[in-house]
Amino acid sequence: MEDRRIEELKEKLDRLVTQQHQMSKEIRDLQVSIDSLSNSPEKQEKTSYNSAPVLTSSVPKKEFNTESTKASKPKVKRDLEQFIGENLISKLGILITVIGVGIGSKFAFDNNMINPLTRIILGYVVSLGLLGTALFLKKKYTSFSAVLLSGSLAIMYLLTFSAYSFYDFIGKGPSFGIMVFLTIATVYAALKYDRPIIGLLGLVGSYAIPFLLSDGSGQVLYLLIYMAIINAGILVVSIKKYWQSLYYAALIFTWIIFTVWFIDQYSHDDFAVGITFASLFYILFYAAFLGNKILYKKAFSREDIFLLLSNSLIFYALGFALFNKRFDEDYALGAFTFMNSLVHLLVALLVKRLDKDNEPLFRLIIGLAIVYITLTIPVLFEGTWITVLWIGEAVALTWAGQNKEGLAYKRMSYALILLTFLSLLTVWESRSHSTTASIIANKYFLVSILSSIGLAIINWLNQKSHVSNAKWYERVMYFVTPGIFILSVYVGLLLEINAFWDHSGHPMDYELKKIWIMTYSLCFISTLGFISYYKIRNEQLANVIFALIFLTVPYLLNTTLSLNHLRTYYLERDSSMMILSHRYVLFLSIAAVIISIKPFVTNGLIKDKLKVAFDLLLLCTILWISSIELIHWLDLGGFKSSDKLALSILWGASALVWVGIGFRHLKKHIRVAAISLFGIALLKLFFYDIPHLNMLSKTIVFILLGVLMLGASYLYNRFKQNLEKAED
């Protein structure tokens, strides 16, 4: 190892010495140009002392910079010329030569100009001539020698392949041995010259040869063996010298050739050959990628991520297609997907053992293992149970990401949480259209509950490991995950209530379903409120609860019609009080919501605007319940037009009470609401009540409403001074 290192350092030193001589020559040429352009004898005298290879400060600074600028312009052109003449032309020349030899050989064979044996012999003579020339020129013209050497090896690959596959001049054993020898020679030459061009032209360039000489015989097995030998050479080179250009070219050519064969010539009987060589190519490229990183502790880059992902995804896609054409059962596809995950898991463990400090590489490979496990779930399982497996995987990743080192695993769980939510949406949709009469004891509810349990565990783990400097998407997920958990619990039970009434067969099932869905929703919100106040004490959750309450109000008001239909059903068809009891269960759920959120208001855990909204919502809810109960009992008692006389009086009395509450607690918003209620009552009186009331009823309602408004005015005058003092 030390001898090889010394040899490499000596070669590097030789190159630097050569470059130094070239620079010294250019410096002398520049000095001569300066002398010739200078008209001053004094300047000529100064520059005559500067014949040494190194410039001194004897030349005036301003004059030297001006002249050197003029003289440096041709240098750019000379560098480009040198690159084209010494580098680019040689590479293109050898590539065209190899292609020309192949095309010419095919032309000669097709036209019977040269018999196959003569062509093979001449080809070996030409390749050996190129090889000898390359070795002869290596010391003085290393780059040009490398190009010639790679061309000679590529031609030898061509000749060996042709002699075995097309002409049967060489048996399987000898041809295999020759190719192995050529691969070893190419590897040795690439390492000795330290030139990736040898690998590119000598190995990867050989991919094009079989297609140039192909006669359509379809001997794909030999072609795949040929490609495997080439890729084995790339593996050895890549372990020592991680030349990405070589890796890219080999990967692209290999998978393109394999894909074309699979699309164009694959048959049912080729499965064993296809999956064997696809796996072999995949392992070779995987090993070539890992060998250099692990053995030489090389840094991990974005290009490496692309290479690893490309190789993995291409192999999985082709392998999946092979299994899909060969087997009809899903278990085969699932097993193949799981095997991919297992391979990445074993490689990740190997990386962890051999290179403990290479954490990014370990995380990437373990991430691939997790991705393939996730893909295994929908391949193997159907429908609803996919959700449970995904949330279970998300729980495992969240648990693994509790410490700083495992933070990447927690971030991987975010995608699975979102996948779980999308899968839950499909489960809920299936349940809403299901004809299953079983309530609770069905797979849909079980999936929802298990998913909710998994989400609860994830939220608990996130609370334990919450970090202050989280990234933006982490902050979003800290809010989204509890939301998905709450929604999963709510919707799971909601769909069961919906299914119960759909299959109940009750004549009033639609109205009862609406009432019980609202009752359940209010009970759910109240439970959430109790948990939030007594267990969590989270301001964001409190705001969410208040938002849910306000969103519920329109749906709550919509149940008024259903309550009226139940009363009508009671009066006309069913005199059982059981049908009327549903309304009071609804009222109890409303009371539970008020009780659950009242501590947030009294203890100052919410903002003042929410307190105002709570006061108004509470008063309006009481007014709504009082109004529908008044109409309910008057209707049961046989009183007609109960929504006119009695309701107007109730609203006027309620407005008076609100005025009193507003003065007592010094709350202006309540007093304003009371005045608004008086206005609504007056509008109702003039535009709705009067046309339908007799003279006596009109007299009563006008007098009572007027007295109530006078009472409100009295309260304003009575507590005016107290109100002014409070405002001051």
Residue, then its C-alpha position, 0 to 999 in steps of 0.5 A: m500500500e505504501d509503495r503504491r502511494i509513493e509511486e502515485l506521489k512520484e507521478k504527480l511530482d513528474r507532472l508538476v515538474t513538466q508544468q513548471h517547465q512549460m510555464s517557465k518557457e511561456i514566461r521567457d516568451l512573454q519577456v522577449s515580446i516585451d523587449s521587442l515592443s519596447n523602444s526605450p533603450e533604458k527599458q531594453e537594458k532593464t528587461s535584459y536582466n530578466s532572462a531567468p525563468v522567474l519574473t522579478s520586480s525590475v519591470p515597471k508595474k504599470e507597463f508590465n501589466t499593460e503588455s502582459t494583458k495584450a500578450s495573454k489574449p493569445k494564450v486562451k486560444r492556445d489553451l483551447e487549441q491544445f485541449i482540442g488537439e491533444n485531448l478531444i481529437s484523440k478521444l473522438g478518433i479512437l471512438i470513431t476508429v472502434i465503431g469503424v472497425g465494427i461497421g467495416s467488419k460487418f460490411a465485409f462479412d455481409n458481402n463475403m469480402i473477408n471470411p470470418l476467421t481472417r477478420i478475427i485474426l486481423g482484428y486481433v493484430v490491429s488491437l495488439g498494434l494499438l496496444g503496443t503503440a500505447l505502451f510505447l508512448k506512455k512515458k511521454y504522451t500519457s493521455f494519448s497513450a491512454v486513449l489508444l490503450s482503451g481503444s485496443l481493449a474495446i476492439m478485443y472485447l468486440l473480437t472475442f464476443s464476435a468469435y464466440s457468439f456469431y462465428d463459433f470459433i471459440g468455445k464458451g470456456p475460452s471466450f469467457g476466460i479471454m473476457v475475464f482477462l480483458t476485464i482485468a487488464t482494463v481495470y489494471a490499466a485504468l488504475k495504472y493510468d489514473r484515467p477514467i477515459i480508459g474505463l469509458l472507452g474500454l468498458v462502457g464503450s463495449y456496450a455498443i459493439p454487440f448491436l453494431l454486429s448483431d444479426g438478429s439471432g436473439q442470443v440474449l443469454y450471451l449478451l447478458i453474460y457479456m454485460a455482466i462481465i463488463n459491469a464486474g470490471i466497473l465494480v472493481v474500478s469504482i471501488k478504487k476510483y469513484w469515477q461518476s462518469l463511468y458509473y453513469a454511462a454503465l448504468i444507463f447503457t445496462w438498463i436501456i439494453f435490458t429494458v429494450w430486450f424486455i419490451d421487444q423479445y421477452s417471453h414467458d420462458d425467459f423469467a429466470v434469465g431476466i430476473t437473475f441478470a436484473s438482480l445481478f446488474y442491480i447488485l453490481f451497481y449497488a456494490a460499486f456505489l457502496g464500495n468506494k463510500i465505505l472503504y475510503k470514507k468518501a463524502f456523500s453528495r446529491e449526485d450519489i443520492f440520484l445514482l442510488l435512487s435511480n438504480s434502485l427504482i429502475f430495478y424495482a420497476l423492471g422486476f415488478a414487471l417481470f413478476n407481474k407477467r409471470f405470476d397472477e397472484d399478488y403475493a409474488l409481487g408483495a414478496f418481491t417488494f418486501m425482498n427489496s426492502l430486506v436488501h436495503l435493510l441488510v445493506a443499511l446494517l452493513v453500512k452502520r457496522l463498517d462506517k459508523d460515521n457515515e450517518p447520511l448514507f445510512r439514513l438514505i438506505i434505511g429510508l429506501a427500506i422503509v419506502y419498500i415496506t410501505l409499498t409492500i402493504p398495498v401490494l399484498f393487502e386490500g382496501t381497508w387494512i392498508t391504513v392500519l399497516w401504514i399508521g403502524e409504520a408511522v408509529a414505529l418511525t416516530w418512536a425511532g425518531q425521538n432523539k436527535e440522531g433519529l430525527a430523519y425517521k420522524r420526518m419520514s413518518y410525515a408522509l405515512i401520516l398523510l398517506t394514512f389520512l388519504s387512506l382513511l378518506t377512502v375507508w370512510e367513503s366505503r363505509s358511507h356506501s356500505t350495506t353492512a347492517s352491523i354497527i361497531a362490529n365491522k372492519y371500517f370502524l375497527v380500522s378507524i379506531l386502530s388508526s386513531i390509536g396510532l395517531a394518539i401514540i404519535n401525538w403523545l410521542n411528538q409532545k415528548s420530543h417537541v423541539s423549539n427550532a423545528k423546520w416549517y413543515e415540522r411545525v405544520m405536522y405538529f398541528v396537522t397530526p392532532g387534527i387528523f387524530i381528532l377527525s378520525v375519532y369523530v368520523g369513525l363514530l359518526l358513520e356508525i350513528n349514520a349507519f344505525w339510523d339508515h338501517s333502523g327502519h323507523p318512519m322518522d329515521y331521517e329526522l332522528k339521524k339529523i338530531w342524533i348526529m348533532t347530539y353526538s357532535l356536541c357531545f364530542i366537542s364538549t368532551l374535547g373541551f373538558i380534555s383540553y381544559y383539565k389535561i392539555r391546557n393548549e391555547q391553539l386547541a381551545n381556539v379550535i374548539f371555539a371554531l368548531i362550536f361556531l361552525t356547528v351553529p348553522y347545523l344546530l339551527n337546521t335541527t329545528l325543522s326536524l324537531n317540529h316534524l317529530r312533534t307532528y309525528y307525535l301528535e298525528r301517529d305516535s303518542s309515545m313520549m319516547i319520540l319527544s325525548h330525543r329533543y331533550v337529549l339534544f338540549l343536554s348535549i348543548a348544556a354539556v358544551i356550555i359547561s365544558i367551555k365556560p372555564f376557558v372564559t372565566n379563567g381568562l384562557i381565551k382572548d377578549k373577542l372570543k369572550v364576547a362571542f361566547d356571551l352572545l352565543l350563550l344568550c342566543t342559544i338560550l333564546w333559541i331553546s326557549s323559543i322552540e320549547l314555547i312553541h312546542w308546548l303551546d302546540l301540544g296544548g292545542f294553542k294556535s298561532s303560538d309563533k306570533l303572540a307568545l313568541s313576540i312577548l318572549w323575545g321582548a322579555s328576553a331583551l329586557v333580561w339581557v339589558g339587566i345582565g348587560f348593566r349588572h356585568l357592565k357588558k356593552h355587547i350584551r346591551v347592544a344585543a338586547i336593543s337589537l332583539f327589541g328591534i327584531a321583535l318590533l319588526k316581527l310584530f309589524f310585518y308578521d304578527i299584526p296581519h294574523l292576530n285578532m284585536l284582543s291579541k294585538t292589544i295584548v302584544f302591543i301593551l306587553l311589548g311596550v311595557l317591556m321596552l319602557g322597562a329597558s329604558y328605565l334600566y338605562n336611566r336607573f344605571k346610567q351613572n354607574l355605567e358612566k363611572a365604570e367607563d371612566 
